[in-house]
């Protein structure tokens, strides 16, 4: 994991369902191998609503 | 209010009871909050003083006590992502605490405000400052 996401801790490795792993990869939360290719529209949908705030 | 340490945490740092907050064996979490629901007090010591979690608290990882390596005393960690934060009023403060597994014994460490983000149901990533004091400096 690059980011800490909920109970998933940055710096640790996890096995998780493909859909969740792909989401984390596409959003930049983790590194790894996608289970399949995603269309631009699918990636855009995943990013909808995601906000970043600097503190 | 301004971002600040909890003084009772500083007391415990001096006494050495917090432990090595950068170690994997010490769980340090972040709770998002609203200033409308929480006013920091230096009388607050444990997690029981905070309002209920808006969304699942995030466990910090890749923790350091020297910022990015050249800033001794600065606590830093990888950015924290809160998933599917329910839509609602703006979130504008957070607290960092050591999770012992029991709210009544989980010490509050730092309080941070000065930001605002209005949840829309999506994820919210808290990006820690990449320079001194990073998350917080003792």
N, CA and C atoms of all chains as a GROMACS GRO file, in nm:
protein
  579
    1UNK      N    1   0.085  -0.119   0.000
    1UNK     CA    2   0.000   0.000   0.000
    1UNK      C    3   0.088   0.124   0.000
    2UNK      N    4   0.050   0.223  -0.082
    2UNK     CA    5   0.119   0.352  -0.081
    2UNK      C    6   0.055   0.441   0.025
    3UNK      N    7  -0.076   0.450   0.019
    3UNK     CA    8  -0.152   0.524   0.120
    3UNK      C    9  -0.202   0.426   0.226
    4UNK      N   10  -0.236   0.480   0.341
    4UNK     CA   11  -0.316   0.403   0.436
    4UNK      C   12  -0.462   0.424   0.396
    5UNK      N   13  -0.536   0.316   0.379
    5UNK     CA   14  -0.674   0.325   0.335
    5UNK      C   15  -0.760   0.245   0.433
    6UNK      N   16  -0.832   0.315   0.517
    6UNK     CA   17  -0.911   0.246   0.618
    6UNK      C   18  -0.819   0.160   0.705
    7UNK      N   19  -0.850   0.033   0.712
    7UNK     CA   20  -0.770  -0.057   0.794
    7UNK      C   21  -0.646  -0.108   0.722
    8UNK      N   22  -0.635  -0.079   0.592
    8UNK     CA   23  -0.516  -0.121   0.516
    8UNK      C   24  -0.404  -0.019   0.540
    9UNK      N   25  -0.293  -0.069   0.587
    9UNK     CA   26  -0.187   0.020   0.634
    9UNK      C   27  -0.079   0.039   0.527
   10UNK      N   28  -0.040   0.162   0.504
   10UNK     CA   29   0.066   0.193   0.409
   10UNK      C   30   0.193   0.118   0.446
   11UNK      N   31   0.262   0.069   0.342
   11UNK     CA   32   0.386  -0.003   0.365
   11UNK      C   33   0.367  -0.152   0.381
   12UNK      N   34   0.241  -0.196   0.394
   12UNK     CA   35   0.213  -0.338   0.410
   12UNK      C   36   0.159  -0.395   0.279
   13UNK      N   37   0.164  -0.529   0.267
   13UNK     CA   38   0.111  -0.596   0.149
   13UNK      C   39  -0.013  -0.674   0.188
   14UNK      N   40  -0.112  -0.674   0.100
   14UNK     CA   41  -0.238  -0.742   0.128
   14UNK      C   42  -0.286  -0.817   0.005
   15UNK      N   43  -0.354  -0.928   0.030
   15UNK     CA   44  -0.431  -0.994  -0.074
   15UNK      C   45  -0.574  -0.948  -0.058
   16UNK      N   46  -0.635  -0.905  -0.166
   16UNK     CA   47  -0.773  -0.859  -0.157
   16UNK      C   48  -0.844  -0.893  -0.287
   17UNK      N   49  -0.976  -0.887  -0.287
   17UNK     CA   50  -1.051  -0.920  -0.410
   17UNK      C   51  -1.006  -0.832  -0.526
   18UNK      N   52  -1.009  -0.890  -0.649
   18UNK     CA   53  -0.960  -0.820  -0.767
   18UNK      C   54  -1.022  -0.681  -0.783
   19UNK      N   55  -1.153  -0.672  -0.766
   19UNK     CA   56  -1.220  -0.545  -0.790
   19UNK      C   57  -1.168  -0.436  -0.696
   20UNK      N   58  -1.152  -0.472  -0.570
   20UNK     CA   59  -1.102  -0.376  -0.472
   20UNK      C   60  -0.955  -0.342  -0.499
   21UNK      N   61  -0.876  -0.444  -0.531
   21UNK     CA   62  -0.734  -0.421  -0.559
   21UNK      C   63  -0.719  -0.330  -0.680
   22UNK      N   64  -0.796  -0.357  -0.785
   22UNK     CA   65  -0.788  -0.273  -0.905
   22UNK      C   66  -0.826  -0.129  -0.873
   23UNK      N   67  -0.927  -0.112  -0.791
   23UNK     CA   68  -0.969   0.024  -0.754
   23UNK      C   69  -0.855   0.096  -0.682
   24UNK      N   70  -0.792   0.027  -0.588
   24UNK     CA   71  -0.682   0.088  -0.514
   24UNK      C   72  -0.565   0.123  -0.608
   25UNK      N   73  -0.539   0.033  -0.705
   25UNK     CA   74  -0.430   0.058  -0.800
   25UNK      C   75  -0.461   0.179  -0.887
   26UNK      N   76  -0.582   0.184  -0.939
   26UNK     CA   77  -0.619   0.291  -1.032
   26UNK      C   78  -0.629   0.427  -0.963
   27UNK      N   79  -0.657   0.425  -0.835
   27UNK     CA   80  -0.666   0.552  -0.761
   27UNK      C   81  -0.531   0.592  -0.701
   28UNK      N   82  -0.431   0.507  -0.722
   28UNK     CA   83  -0.297   0.542  -0.675
   28UNK      C   84  -0.273   0.512  -0.529
   29UNK      N   85  -0.361   0.433  -0.469
   29UNK     CA   86  -0.345   0.400  -0.327
   29UNK      C   87  -0.244   0.287  -0.306
   30UNK      N   88  -0.220   0.209  -0.412
   30UNK     CA   89  -0.136   0.090  -0.398
   30UNK      C   90  -0.063   0.064  -0.528
   31UNK      N   91   0.037  -0.022  -0.520
   31UNK     CA   92   0.106  -0.066  -0.641
   31UNK      C   93   0.077  -0.214  -0.658
   32UNK      N   94   0.082  -0.259  -0.783
   32UNK     CA   95   0.056  -0.398  -0.812
   32UNK      C   96   0.011  -0.416  -0.955
   33UNK      N   97  -0.048  -0.531  -0.981
   33UNK     CA   98  -0.088  -0.567  -1.118
   33UNK      C   99  -0.240  -0.566  -1.128
   34UNK      N  100  -0.291  -0.495  -1.229
   34UNK     CA  101  -0.435  -0.494  -1.251
   34UNK      C  102  -0.481  -0.632  -1.297
   35UNK      N  103  -0.602  -0.667  -1.259
   35UNK     CA  104  -0.656  -0.797  -1.299
   35UNK      C  105  -0.705  -0.795  -1.444
   36UNK      N  106  -0.730  -0.674  -1.497
   36UNK     CA  107  -0.776  -0.660  -1.636
   36UNK      C  108  -0.752  -0.516  -1.680
   37UNK      N  109  -0.774  -0.491  -1.807
   37UNK     CA  110  -0.760  -0.354  -1.857
   37UNK      C  111  -0.890  -0.277  -1.830
   38UNK      N  112  -0.876  -0.150  -1.805
   38UNK     CA  113  -0.993  -0.065  -1.779
   38UNK      C  114  -1.003   0.042  -1.886
   39UNK      N  115  -1.126   0.077  -1.923
   39UNK     CA  116  -1.147   0.182  -2.021
   39UNK      C  117  -1.130   0.318  -1.953
   40UNK      N  118  -1.111   0.418  -2.035
   40UNK     CA  119  -1.098   0.554  -1.982
   40UNK      C  120  -1.222   0.593  -1.903
   41UNK      N  121  -1.337   0.552  -1.952
   41UNK     CA  122  -1.462   0.585  -1.883
   41UNK      C  123  -1.468   0.517  -1.746
   42UNK      N  124  -1.426   0.392  -1.743
   42UNK     CA  125  -1.428   0.320  -1.615
   42UNK      C  126  -1.334   0.388  -1.514
   43UNK      N  127  -1.218   0.429  -1.563
   43UNK     CA  128  -1.122   0.494  -1.472
   43UNK      C  129  -1.178   0.628  -1.424
   44UNK      N  130  -1.242   0.701  -1.517
   44UNK     CA  131  -1.300   0.830  -1.479
   44UNK      C  132  -1.408   0.810  -1.373
   45UNK      N  133  -1.487   0.706  -1.389
   45UNK     CA  134  -1.593   0.677  -1.292
   45UNK      C  135  -1.534   0.648  -1.154
   46UNK      N  136  -1.424   0.573  -1.153
   46UNK     CA  137  -1.359   0.543  -1.025
   46UNK      C  138  -1.311   0.669  -0.953
   47UNK      N  139  -1.267   0.765  -1.033
   47UNK     CA  140  -1.214   0.888  -0.973
   47UNK      C  141  -1.323   0.986  -0.929
   48UNK      N  142  -1.445   0.962  -0.974
   48UNK     CA  143  -1.555   1.054  -0.938
   48UNK      C  144  -1.568   1.062  -0.787
   49UNK      N  145  -1.577   1.182  -0.739
   49UNK     CA  146  -1.602   1.201  -0.597
   49UNK      C  147  -1.479   1.198  -0.509
   50UNK      N  148  -1.367   1.154  -0.567
   50UNK     CA  149  -1.245   1.147  -0.485
   50UNK      C  150  -1.191   1.288  -0.460
   51UNK      N  151  -1.167   1.320  -0.335
   51UNK     CA  152  -1.115   1.451  -0.299
   51UNK      C  153  -0.984   1.436  -0.221
   52UNK      N  154  -0.897   1.532  -0.243
   52UNK     CA  155  -0.771   1.536  -0.168
   52UNK      C  156  -0.762   1.669  -0.096
   53UNK      N  157  -0.715   1.665   0.026
   53UNK     CA  158  -0.702   1.788   0.104
   53UNK      C  159  -0.567   1.787   0.175
   54UNK      N  160  -0.497   1.898   0.164
   54UNK     CA  161  -0.366   1.910   0.228
   54UNK      C  162  -0.382   1.969   0.367
   55UNK      N  163  -0.316   1.911   0.462
   55UNK     CA  164  -0.324   1.963   0.599
   55UNK      C  165  -0.186   1.997   0.650
   56UNK      N  166  -0.959   2.763   1.693
   56UNK     CA  167  -0.851   2.683   1.751
   56UNK      C  168  -0.743   2.660   1.646
   57UNK      N  169  -0.626   2.635   1.696
   57UNK     CA  170  -0.516   2.605   1.605
   57UNK      C  171  -0.471   2.461   1.628
   58UNK      N  172  -0.402   2.409   1.528
   58UNK     CA  173  -0.348   2.275   1.543
   58UNK      C  174  -0.256   2.272   1.664
   59UNK      N  175  -0.262   2.164   1.736
   59UNK     CA  176  -0.182   2.157   1.859
   59UNK      C  177  -0.169   2.014   1.910
   60UNK      N  178  -0.070   1.997   1.997
   60UNK     CA  179  -0.057   1.871   2.068
   60UNK      C  180  -0.159   1.868   2.181
   61UNK      N  181  -0.191   1.748   2.223
   61UNK     CA  182  -0.262   1.734   2.349
   61UNK      C  183  -0.156   1.733   2.459
   62UNK      N  184  -0.165   1.822   2.553
   62UNK     CA  185  -0.062   1.833   2.656
   62UNK      C  186  -0.048   1.705   2.738
   63UNK      N  187  -0.158   1.636   2.757
   63UNK     CA  188  -0.149   1.512   2.834
   63UNK      C  189  -0.072   1.405   2.755
   64UNK      N  190  -0.072   1.418   2.622
   64UNK     CA  191   0.010   1.328   2.540
   64UNK      C  192   0.157   1.363   2.557
   65UNK      N  193   0.186   1.494   2.558
   65UNK     CA  194   0.326   1.535   2.579
   65UNK      C  195   0.377   1.483   2.712
   66UNK      N  196   0.291   1.491   2.811
   66UNK     CA  197   0.328   1.439   2.944
   66UNK      C  198   0.366   1.291   2.934
   67UNK      N  199   0.283   1.217   2.858
   67UNK     CA  200   0.309   1.074   2.846
   67UNK      C  201   0.431   1.045   2.760
   68UNK      N  202   0.457   1.132   2.659
   68UNK     CA  203   0.581   1.116   2.582
   68UNK      C  204   0.702   1.125   2.676
   69UNK      N  205   0.700   1.227   2.764
   69UNK     CA  206   0.811   1.245   2.859
   69UNK      C  207   0.825   1.126   2.951
   70UNK      N  208   0.711   1.070   2.988
   70UNK     CA  209   0.716   0.955   3.079
   70UNK      C  210   0.747   0.825   3.005
   71UNK      N  211   0.742   0.831   2.873
   71UNK     CA  212   0.776   0.714   2.794
   71UNK      C  213   0.667   0.611   2.784
   72UNK      N  214   0.545   0.649   2.813
   72UNK     CA  215   0.437   0.550   2.814
   72UNK      C  216   0.368   0.536   2.679
   73UNK      N  217   0.395   0.629   2.586
   73UNK     CA  218   0.332   0.618   2.455
   73UNK      C  219   0.396   0.505   2.374
   74UNK      N  220   0.524   0.482   2.398
   74UNK     CA  221   0.596   0.381   2.321
   74UNK      C  222   0.647   0.439   2.190
   75UNK      N  223   0.703   0.354   2.106
   75UNK     CA  224   0.757   0.398   1.978
   75UNK      C  225   0.642   0.408   1.879
   76UNK      N  226   0.594   0.530   1.859
   76UNK     CA  227   0.476   0.549   1.773
   76UNK      C  228   0.505   0.516   1.627
   77UNK      N  229   0.634   0.503   1.592
   77UNK     CA  230   0.666   0.472   1.453
   77UNK      C  231   0.673   0.321   1.429
   78UNK      N  232   0.668   0.243   1.535
   78UNK     CA  233   0.680   0.098   1.516
   78UNK      C  234   0.548   0.038   1.471
   79UNK      N  235   0.559  -0.074   1.402
   79UNK     CA  236   0.438  -0.142   1.353
   79UNK      C  237   0.354  -0.192   1.470
   80UNK      N  238   0.418  -0.210   1.584
   80UNK     CA  239   0.346  -0.263   1.699
   80UNK      C  240   0.260  -0.161   1.771
   81UNK      N  241   0.278  -0.034   1.735
   81UNK     CA  242   0.196   0.072   1.795
   81UNK      C  243   0.103   0.124   1.687
   82UNK      N  244  -0.027   0.107   1.708
   82UNK     CA  245  -0.127   0.148   1.610
   82UNK      C  246  -0.164   0.294   1.631
   83UNK      N  247  -0.136   0.374   1.529
   83UNK     CA  248  -0.171   0.516   1.535
   83UNK      C  249  -0.276   0.542   1.429
   84UNK      N  250  -0.388   0.599   1.470
   84UNK     CA  251  -0.500   0.621   1.380
   84UNK      C  252  -0.537   0.769   1.369
   85UNK      N  253  -0.614   0.798   1.266
   85UNK     CA  254  -0.664   0.933   1.243
   85UNK      C  255  -0.817   0.929   1.239
   86UNK      N  256  -0.879   1.026   1.306
   86UNK     CA  257  -1.024   1.040   1.302
   86UNK      C  258  -1.062   1.174   1.242
   87UNK      N  259  -1.144   1.172   1.139
   87UNK     CA  260  -1.198   1.296   1.082
   87UNK      C  261  -1.312   1.345   1.170
   88UNK      N  262  -1.321   1.478   1.183
   88UNK     CA  263  -1.426   1.534   1.269
   88UNK      C  264  -1.472   1.668   1.212
   89UNK      N  265  -1.572   1.723   1.277
   89UNK     CA  266  -1.622   1.856   1.245
   89UNK      C  267  -1.607   1.945   1.370
   90UNK      N  268  -1.561   2.069   1.349
   90UNK     CA  269  -1.546   2.157   1.465
   90UNK      C  270  -1.682   2.186   1.529
   91UNK      N  271  -1.788   2.168   1.450
   91UNK     CA  272  -1.922   2.188   1.507
   91UNK      C  273  -1.955   2.078   1.609
   92UNK      N  274  -1.881   1.968   1.602
   92UNK     CA  275  -1.909   1.855   1.691
   92UNK      C  276  -1.800   1.832   1.794
   93UNK      N  277  -1.688   1.904   1.776
   93UNK     CA  278  -1.577   1.881   1.869
   93UNK      C  279  -1.498   2.009   1.893
   94UNK      N  280  -1.480   2.042   2.016
   94UNK     CA  281  -1.394   2.154   2.055
   94UNK      C  282  -1.280   2.097   2.137
   95UNK      N  283  -1.160   2.119   2.089
   95UNK     CA  284  -1.045   2.062   2.160
   95UNK      C  285  -1.034   2.123   2.299
   96UNK      N  286  -0.994   2.040   2.391
   96UNK     CA  287  -0.968   2.083   2.528
   96UNK      C  288  -0.841   2.013   2.575
   97UNK      N  289  -0.758   2.086   2.645
   97UNK     CA  290  -0.637   2.024   2.697
   97UNK      C  291  -0.669   1.931   2.814
   98UNK      N  292  -0.794   1.925   2.851
   98UNK     CA  293  -0.835   1.826   2.951
   98UNK      C  294  -0.862   1.690   2.886
   99UNK      N  295  -0.870   1.689   2.754
   99UNK     CA  296  -0.898   1.563   2.684
   99UNK      C  297  -0.772   1.476   2.679
  100UNK      N  298  -0.788   1.353   2.714
  100UNK     CA  299  -0.672   1.262   2.715
  100UNK      C  300  -0.693   1.139   2.630
  101UNK      N  301  -0.817   1.088   2.627
  101UNK     CA  302  -0.839   0.960   2.559
  101UNK      C  303  -0.945   0.971   2.450
  102UNK      N  304  -0.952   0.868   2.370
  102UNK     CA  305  -1.042   0.864   2.254
  102UNK      C  306  -1.188   0.885   2.294
  103UNK      N  307  -1.221   0.853   2.416
  103UNK     CA  308  -1.359   0.870   2.462
  103UNK      C  309  -1.403   1.016   2.461
  104UNK      N  310  -1.306   1.109   2.450
  104UNK     CA  311  -1.342   1.251   2.446
  104UNK      C  312  -1.382   1.297   2.307
  105UNK      N  313  -1.356   1.215   2.206
  105UNK     CA  314  -1.389   1.254   2.069
  105UNK      C  315  -1.531   1.213   2.033
  106UNK      N  316  -1.591   1.282   1.936
  106UNK     CA  317  -1.722   1.239   1.888
  106UNK      C  318  -1.709   1.107   1.812
  107UNK      N  319  -1.821   1.044   1.788
  107UNK     CA  320  -1.821   0.917   1.714
  107UNK      C  321  -1.761   0.939   1.576
  108UNK      N  322  -1.700   0.833   1.524
  108UNK     CA  323  -1.635   0.843   1.393
  108UNK      C  324  -1.739   0.868   1.283
  109UNK      N  325  -1.706   0.960   1.193
  109UNK     CA  326  -1.789   0.987   1.076
  109UNK      C  327  -1.774   0.873   0.976
  110UNK      N  328  -1.655   0.821   0.969
  110UNK     CA  329  -1.618   0.714   0.876
  110UNK      C  330  -1.508   0.635   0.947
  111UNK      N  331  -1.482   0.516   0.902
  111UNK     CA  332  -1.381   0.432   0.967
  111UNK      C  333  -1.248   0.505   0.981
  112UNK      N  334  -1.195   0.507   1.102
  112UNK     CA  335  -1.064   0.568   1.127
  112UNK      C  336  -0.958   0.499   1.042
  113UNK      N  337  -0.859   0.577   1.001
  113UNK     CA  338  -0.751   0.522   0.919
  113UNK      C  339  -0.629   0.494   1.007
  114UNK      N  340  -0.570   0.378   0.986
  114UNK     CA  341  -0.446   0.341   1.057
  114UNK      C  342  -0.326   0.390   0.977
  115UNK      N  343  -0.242   0.469   1.039
  115UNK     CA  344  -0.126   0.525   0.968
  115UNK      C  345  -0.017   0.422   0.949
  116UNK      N  346   0.050   0.434   0.834
  116UNK     CA  347   0.162   0.345   0.804
  116UNK      C  348   0.279   0.424   0.747
  117UNK      N  349   0.391   0.356   0.728
  117UNK     CA  350   0.514   0.420   0.681
  117UNK      C  351   0.547   0.540   0.770
  118UNK      N  352   0.543   0.514   0.900
  118UNK     CA  353   0.560   0.622   0.998
  118UNK      C  354   0.710   0.650   1.022
  119UNK      N  355   0.740   0.777   1.040
  119UNK     CA  356   0.878   0.815   1.075
  119UNK      C  357   0.874   0.919   1.186
  120UNK      N  358   0.988   0.935   1.252
  120UNK     CA  359   1.001   1.036   1.357
  120UNK      C  360   1.096   1.146   1.314
  121UNK      N  361   1.128   1.147   1.184
  121UNK     CA  362   1.220   1.250   1.132
  121UNK      C  363   1.172   1.307   1.000
  122UNK      N  364   1.042   1.322   0.987
  122UNK     CA  365   0.986   1.376   0.863
  122UNK      C  366   1.022   1.287   0.746
  123UNK      N  367   1.080   1.349   0.643
  123UNK     CA  368   1.124   1.272   0.526
  123UNK      C  369   1.267   1.224   0.541
  124UNK      N  370   1.323   1.240   0.660
  124UNK     CA  371   1.457   1.189   0.687
  124UNK      C  372   1.552   1.291   0.744
  125UNK      N  373   1.522   1.418   0.727
  125UNK     CA  374   1.616   1.522   0.769
  125UNK      C  375   1.556   1.617   0.872
  126UNK      N  376   1.445   1.577   0.930
  126UNK     CA  377   1.378   1.665   1.026
  126UNK      C  378   1.347   1.592   1.155
  127UNK      N  379   1.450   1.571   1.237
  127UNK     CA  380   1.428   1.499   1.363
  127UNK      C  381   1.317   1.562   1.446
  128UNK      N  382   1.236   1.477   1.503
  128UNK     CA  383   1.128   1.526   1.588
  128UNK      C  384   0.996   1.542   1.517
  129UNK      N  385   0.998   1.529   1.384
  129UNK     CA  386   0.875   1.545   1.306
  129UNK      C  387   0.812   1.409   1.279
  130UNK      N  388   0.690   1.390   1.323
  130UNK     CA  389   0.617   1.267   1.296
  130UNK      C  390   0.556   1.276   1.158
  131UNK      N  391   0.580   1.176   1.076
  131UNK     CA  392   0.525   1.173   0.940
  131UNK      C  393   0.474   1.033   0.912
  132UNK      N  394   0.390   1.024   0.809
  132UNK     CA  395   0.336   0.895   0.768
  132UNK      C  396   0.284   0.910   0.626
  133UNK      N  397   0.252   0.798   0.566
  133UNK     CA  398   0.192   0.802   0.432
  133UNK      C  399   0.056   0.869   0.440
  134UNK      N  400   0.013   0.926   0.328
  134UNK     CA  401  -0.117   0.991   0.325
  134UNK      C  402  -0.228   0.892   0.364
  135UNK      N  403  -0.334   0.948   0.418
  135UNK     CA  404  -0.443   0.865   0.473
  135UNK      C  405  -0.569   0.884   0.389
  136UNK      N  406  -0.624   0.773   0.340
  136UNK     CA  407  -0.745   0.780   0.258
  136UNK      C  408  -0.863   0.720   0.334
  137UNK      N  409  -0.966   0.799   0.345
  137UNK     CA  410  -1.092   0.756   0.406
  137UNK      C  411  -1.188   0.722   0.292
  138UNK      N  412  -1.240   0.601   0.292
  138UNK     CA  413  -1.320   0.558   0.178
  138UNK      C  414  -1.469   0.585   0.200
  139UNK      N  415  -1.532   0.626   0.088
  139UNK     CA  416  -1.677   0.645   0.084
  139UNK      C  417  -1.727   0.722   0.206
  140UNK      N  418  -1.674   0.842   0.223
  140UNK     CA  419  -1.714   0.926   0.336
  140UNK      C  420  -1.856   0.978   0.310
  141UNK      N  421  -1.949   0.951   0.399
  141UNK     CA  422  -2.088   0.992   0.374
  141UNK      C  423  -2.100   1.143   0.350
  142UNK      N  424  -2.185   1.178   0.254
  142UNK     CA  425  -2.210   1.320   0.225
  142UNK      C  426  -2.264   1.389   0.350
  143UNK      N  427  -2.229   1.517   0.361
  143UNK     CA  428  -2.277   1.591   0.477
  143UNK      C  429  -2.203   1.721   0.490
  144UNK      N  430  -2.210   1.777   0.609
  144UNK     CA  431  -2.144   1.904   0.635
  144UNK      C  432  -1.993   1.890   0.623
  145UNK      N  433  -1.929   2.004   0.606
  145UNK     CA  434  -1.785   2.005   0.587
  145UNK      C  435  -1.713   1.941   0.705
  146UNK      N  436  -1.606   1.871   0.672
  146UNK     CA  437  -1.516   1.814   0.772
  146UNK      C  438  -1.398   1.910   0.783
  147UNK      N  439  -1.364   1.950   0.904
  147UNK     CA  440  -1.266   2.057   0.915
  147UNK      C  441  -1.167   2.041   1.030
  148UNK      N  442  -1.160   1.923   1.087
  148UNK     CA  443  -1.054   1.897   1.185
  148UNK      C  444  -1.034   1.746   1.196
  149UNK      N  445  -0.925   1.709   1.256
  149UNK     CA  446  -0.897   1.568   1.276
  149UNK      C  447  -0.812   1.551   1.402
  150UNK      N  448  -0.812   1.430   1.450
  150UNK     CA  449  -0.728   1.398   1.565
  150UNK      C  450  -0.648   1.272   1.534
  151UNK      N  451  -0.525   1.270   1.580
  151UNK     CA  452  -0.437   1.154   1.569
  151UNK      C  453  -0.426   1.093   1.707
  152UNK      N  454  -0.444   0.963   1.713
  152UNK     CA  455  -0.442   0.898   1.844
  152UNK      C  456  -0.377   0.761   1.836
  153UNK      N  457  -0.330   0.714   1.949
  153UNK     CA  458  -0.278   0.578   1.959
  153UNK      C  459  -0.394   0.488   1.996
  154UNK      N  460  -0.416   0.385   1.915
  154UNK     CA  461  -0.527   0.294   1.941
  154UNK      C  462  -0.478   0.174   2.020
  155UNK      N  463  -0.524   0.163   2.143
  155UNK     CA  464  -0.487   0.048   2.226
  155UNK      C  465  -0.587  -0.065   2.213
  156UNK      N  466  -0.697  -0.036   2.141
  156UNK     CA  467  -0.804  -0.134   2.130
  156UNK      C  468  -0.918  -0.104   2.226
  157UNK      N  469  -0.893  -0.012   2.317
  157UNK     CA  470  -0.995   0.030   2.414
  157UNK      C  471  -0.998   0.182   2.416
  158UNK      N  472  -1.115   0.239   2.384
  158UNK     CA  473  -1.124   0.385   2.372
  158UNK      C  474  -1.080   0.456   2.499
  159UNK      N  475  -1.112   0.397   2.613
  159UNK     CA  476  -1.083   0.462   2.741
  159UNK      C  477  -0.934   0.467   2.775
  160UNK      N  478  -0.854   0.392   2.699
  160UNK     CA  479  -0.709   0.394   2.724
  160UNK      C  480  -0.630   0.434   2.600
  161UNK      N  481  -0.700   0.481   2.494
  161UNK     CA  482  -0.632   0.520   2.370
  161UNK      C  483  -0.599   0.668   2.376
  162UNK      N  484  -0.472   0.704   2.395
  162UNK     CA  485  -0.438   0.844   2.414
  162UNK      C  486  -0.446   0.928   2.287
  163UNK      N  487  -0.500   1.048   2.303
  163UNK     CA  488  -0.502   1.146   2.194
  163UNK      C  489  -0.364   1.207   2.184
  164UNK      N  490  -0.313   1.223   2.061
  164UNK     CA  491  -0.177   1.274   2.042
  164UNK      C  492  -0.176   1.416   1.985
  165UNK      N  493  -0.238   1.435   1.869
  165UNK     CA  494  -0.236   1.567   1.805
  165UNK      C  495  -0.375   1.602   1.755
  166UNK      N  496  -0.399   1.731   1.745
  166UNK     CA  497  -0.523   1.784   1.687
  166UNK      C  498  -0.483   1.875   1.572
  167UNK      N  499  -0.548   1.860   1.459
  167UNK     CA  500  -0.515   1.942   1.341
  167UNK      C  501  -0.643   2.000   1.284
  168UNK      N  502  -0.642   2.130   1.259
  168UNK     CA  503  -0.754   2.195   1.189
  168UNK      C  504  -0.695   2.287   1.083
  169UNK      N  505  -0.774   2.382   1.036
  169UNK     CA  506  -0.724   2.473   0.934
  169UNK      C  507  -0.742   2.422   0.793
  170UNK      N  508  -0.827   2.324   0.776
  170UNK     CA  509  -0.860   2.273   0.643
  170UNK      C  510  -1.010   2.250   0.638
  171UNK      N  511  -1.063   2.236   0.521
  171UNK     CA  512  -1.205   2.201   0.509
  171UNK      C  513  -1.227   2.122   0.382
  172UNK      N  514  -1.310   2.022   0.394
  172UNK     CA  515  -1.348   1.941   0.278
  172UNK      C  516  -1.492   1.895   0.300
  173UNK      N  517  -1.573   1.911   0.198
  173UNK     CA  518  -1.714   1.873   0.209
  173UNK      C  519  -1.732   1.735   0.147
  174UNK      N  520  -1.764   1.637   0.227
  174UNK     CA  521  -1.775   1.501   0.174
  174UNK      C  522  -1.890   1.486   0.074
  175UNK      N  523  -1.862   1.413  -0.033
  175UNK     CA  524  -1.964   1.394  -0.137
  175UNK      C  525  -1.998   1.246  -0.158
  176UNK      N  526  -1.956   1.164  -0.063
  176UNK     CA  527  -1.982   1.021  -0.075
  176UNK      C  528  -1.861   0.945  -0.129
  177UNK      N  529  -1.765   1.018  -0.184
  177UNK     CA  530  -1.645   0.954  -0.236
  177UNK      C  531  -1.535   0.946  -0.132
  178UNK      N  532  -1.418   0.907  -0.179
  178UNK     CA  533  -1.303   0.896  -0.088
  178UNK      C  534  -1.245   1.035  -0.059
  179UNK      N  535  -1.185   1.048   0.057
  179UNK     CA  536  -1.113   1.170   0.094
  179UNK      C  537  -0.972   1.129   0.136
  180UNK      N  538  -0.874   1.187   0.068
  180UNK     CA  539  -0.734   1.160   0.104
  180UNK      C  540  -0.677   1.280   0.178
  181UNK      N  541  -0.626   1.254   0.295
  181UNK     CA  542  -0.557   1.357   0.373
  181UNK      C  543  -0.410   1.352   0.334
  182UNK      N  544  -0.363   1.461   0.274
  182UNK     CA  545  -0.223   1.469   0.234
  182UNK      C  546  -0.147   1.545   0.342
  183UNK      N  547  -0.061   1.475   0.409
  183UNK     CA  548   0.018   1.539   0.515
  183UNK      C  549   0.120   1.634   0.453
  184UNK      N  550   0.148   1.739   0.524
  184UNK     CA  551   0.247   1.836   0.479
  184UNK      C  552   0.381   1.766   0.453
  185UNK      N  553   0.447   1.802   0.343
  185UNK     CA  554   0.574   1.738   0.309
  185UNK      C  555   0.696   1.816   0.356
  186UNK      N  556   0.677   1.899   0.455
  186UNK     CA  557   0.790   1.974   0.512
  186UNK      C  558   0.762   1.992   0.661
  187UNK      N  559   0.863   2.035   0.732
  187UNK     CA  560   0.852   2.058   0.876
  187UNK      C  561   0.728   2.142   0.907
  188UNK      N  562   0.636   2.099   0.990
  188UNK     CA  563   0.646   1.991   1.088
  188UNK      C  564   0.585   1.859   1.042
  189UNK      N  565   0.558   1.839   0.909
  189UNK     CA  566   0.493   1.720   0.858
  189UNK      C  567   0.358   1.704   0.930
  190UNK      N  568   0.335   1.591   1.000
  190UNK     CA  569   0.208   1.579   1.074
  190UNK      C  570   0.216   1.661   1.203
  191UNK      N  571   0.324   1.646   1.275
  191UNK     CA  572   0.341   1.721   1.400
  191UNK      C  573   0.485   1.708   1.446
  192UNK      N  574   0.531   1.808   1.516
  192UNK     CA  575   0.667   1.806   1.569
  192UNK      C  576   0.664   1.820   1.720
  193UNK      N  577   0.744   1.740   1.784
  193UNK     CA  578   0.755   1.752   1.930
  193UNK      C  579   0.855   1.860   1.964
   0.00000   0.00000   0.00000
